Amino acid sequence: MRLNCSKFLFVFIFSAFLFASCSTSPIASNSSPTSTATQTSSELSTETGTETVNSEATPVSDNLSASIPGFKELPRLEGKATVVMTVKGLPITIEVDGTNAPISAGNFVDLVQRGAYNGLMFHRVERDPSPFVVQGGDPQSKDPKVPATDLGTGSFIDPKTNKIRYIPLEIKPLGSDKPLYSKTFKDAAVSQQPVLRHKRGAVAMARSQMPDSASSQFYFALSDLPPLDGSYAVFGYVREGMDVVDKIQQGDRIDSAKVTQGAENLK
């Protein structure tokens, strides 16, 4: 599947702008290099090539992720859960998939249960020239005095450690028993498609160029976005209320987010 010319050009230009304006080095305090999901021009190809997986996806317990404090203690979702997010009084029902993305899903459900998303702003909405993403989840947006244009670098501070909770890049290839961690499919020479793809309505973690830099920011895919497959972690899909997502504007806020089913699957 290929992007049409206008969408390809938009992603290319948007990517170049984003990477030119985001730092790749660690930022102190509660600012992380988290950014809108995007690709560099060299990663925009949807070709799978001829290489195959040269090793099985790395289990969480065996992954060497020294850059993520408390890696083994991160929340996990064992199974599925349903989250209802309300925006401007209208519900968006999200099926969160802990079967195929246990850490990304567990992090999201944990933050929902903490009330971390309540009142936060959607600070980036990209629809022109083609529908792309709606992004939110920056804790800094809790402050109504902070303009949307200044957002995009905030992360969740874990009250237990008083440090940013980072989660690893987590993408499960088709045919694998476990997700691949801390590497894009390109870097790991994985030719399979991911189980959870960037279809319209996908919900995924935003991050910077560094694979393990996701924290609390997430995005809704407004259309099928195959160039992002294998590079960003999808952890669920909008099952009802995509019409609400389509109407979100920059500056709109999340009224509330609640786990309505599957809370017992959070470990």
Secondary structure as the mmCIF struct_conf table of DSSP 4:
data_model
#
loop_
_struct_conf.conf_type_id
_struct_conf.id
_struct_conf.beg_label_comp_id
_struct_conf.beg_label_asym_id
_struct_conf.beg_label_seq_id
_struct_conf.end_label_comp_id
_struct_conf.end_label_asym_id
_struct_conf.end_label_seq_id
HELX_RH_AL_P HELX_RH_AL_P1 CYS A 5 SER A 21
BEND BEND1 CYS A 22 CYS A 22
BEND BEND2 SER A 25 SER A 25
BEND BEND3 ALA A 28 ALA A 28
TURN_TY1_P TURN_TY1_P1 SER A 29 ASN A 30
STRN STRN1 SER A 31 SER A 31
HELX_RH_3T_P HELX_RH_3T_P1 SER A 41 GLU A 43
BEND BEND4 THR A 50 THR A 50
BEND BEND5 ASN A 54 SER A 55
HELX_LH_PP_P HELX_LH_PP_P1 GLU A 56 PRO A 59
HELX_RH_3T_P HELX_RH_3T_P2 VAL A 60 ASP A 62
TURN_TY1_P TURN_TY1_P2 ALA A 66 SER A 67
BEND BEND6 ILE A 68 ILE A 68
TURN_TY1_P TURN_TY1_P3 PRO A 69 GLY A 70
HELX_RH_3T_P HELX_RH_3T_P3 PHE A 71 GLU A 73
BEND BEND7 LEU A 74 LEU A 74
STRN STRN2 LEU A 77 LEU A 77
BEND BEND8 GLU A 78 GLY A 79
STRN STRN3 LYS A 80 VAL A 87
TURN_TY1_P TURN_TY1_P4 LYS A 88 GLY A 89
STRN STRN4 LEU A 90 ASP A 97
TURN_TY1_P TURN_TY1_P5 GLY A 98 ASN A 100
HELX_RH_AL_P HELX_RH_AL_P2 PRO A 102 GLN A 113
TURN_TY1_P TURN_TY1_P6 ARG A 114 GLY A 119
STRN STRN5 MET A 121 MET A 121
STRN STRN6 PHE A 122 GLU A 126
BEND BEND9 ASP A 128 SER A 130
STRN STRN7 VAL A 133 GLY A 136
HELX_RH_3T_P HELX_RH_3T_P4 PRO A 139 LYS A 142
BEND BEND10 ASP A 143 ASP A 143
TURN_TY1_P TURN_TY1_P7 PRO A 144 LYS A 145
BEND BEND11 VAL A 146 VAL A 146
HELX_RH_3T_P HELX_RH_3T_P5 ALA A 148 ASP A 150
BEND BEND12 GLY A 152 GLY A 152
STRN STRN8 GLY A 154 GLY A 154
HELX_LH_PP_P HELX_LH_PP_P2 PHE A 156 PHE A 156
STRN STRN9 ILE A 157 ASP A 158
TURN_TY1_P TURN_TY1_P8 PRO A 159 ASN A 162
STRN STRN10 LYS A 163 ILE A 164
STRN STRN11 ILE A 167 ILE A 167
STRN STRN12 GLU A 170 ILE A 171
HELX_LH_PP_P HELX_LH_PP_P3 LYS A 172 LYS A 172
STRN STRN13 PRO A 173 PRO A 173
TURN_TY1_P TURN_TY1_P9 LEU A 174 GLY A 175
BEND BEND13 ASP A 177 LYS A 178
STRN STRN14 LEU A 180 TYR A 181
BEND BEND14 SER A 182 LYS A 183
TURN_TY1_P TURN_TY1_P10 PHE A 185 ALA A 189
BEND BEND15 GLN A 192 GLN A 192
HELX_LH_PP_P HELX_LH_PP_P4 GLN A 193 GLN A 193
STRN STRN15 PRO A 194 PRO A 194
BEND BEND16 VAL A 195 LEU A 196
TURN_TY1_P TURN_TY1_P11 ARG A 200 GLY A 201
STRN STRN16 ALA A 202 MET A 205
BEND BEND17 GLN A 209 MET A 210
TURN_TY1_P TURN_TY1_P12 PRO A 211 ASP A 212
STRN STRN17 ALA A 214 ALA A 214
BEND BEND18 SER A 215 SER A 216
STRN STRN18 PHE A 218 ALA A 221
BEND BEND19 LEU A 222 SER A 223
HELX_RH_3T_P HELX_RH_3T_P6 PRO A 226 LEU A 228
TURN_TY1_P TURN_TY1_P13 ASP A 229 SER A 231
BEND BEND20 TYR A 232 TYR A 232
STRN STRN19 VAL A 234 GLU A 240
HELX_RH_AL_P HELX_RH_AL_P3 MET A 242 LYS A 247
TURN_TY1_P TURN_TY1_P14 GLN A 250 GLY A 251
STRN STRN20 ARG A 253 ARG A 253
STRN STRN21 ILE A 254 GLN A 261
HELX_RH_3T_P HELX_RH_3T_P7 ALA A 263 ASN A 265
STRN STRN22 LEU A 266 LEU A 266
#
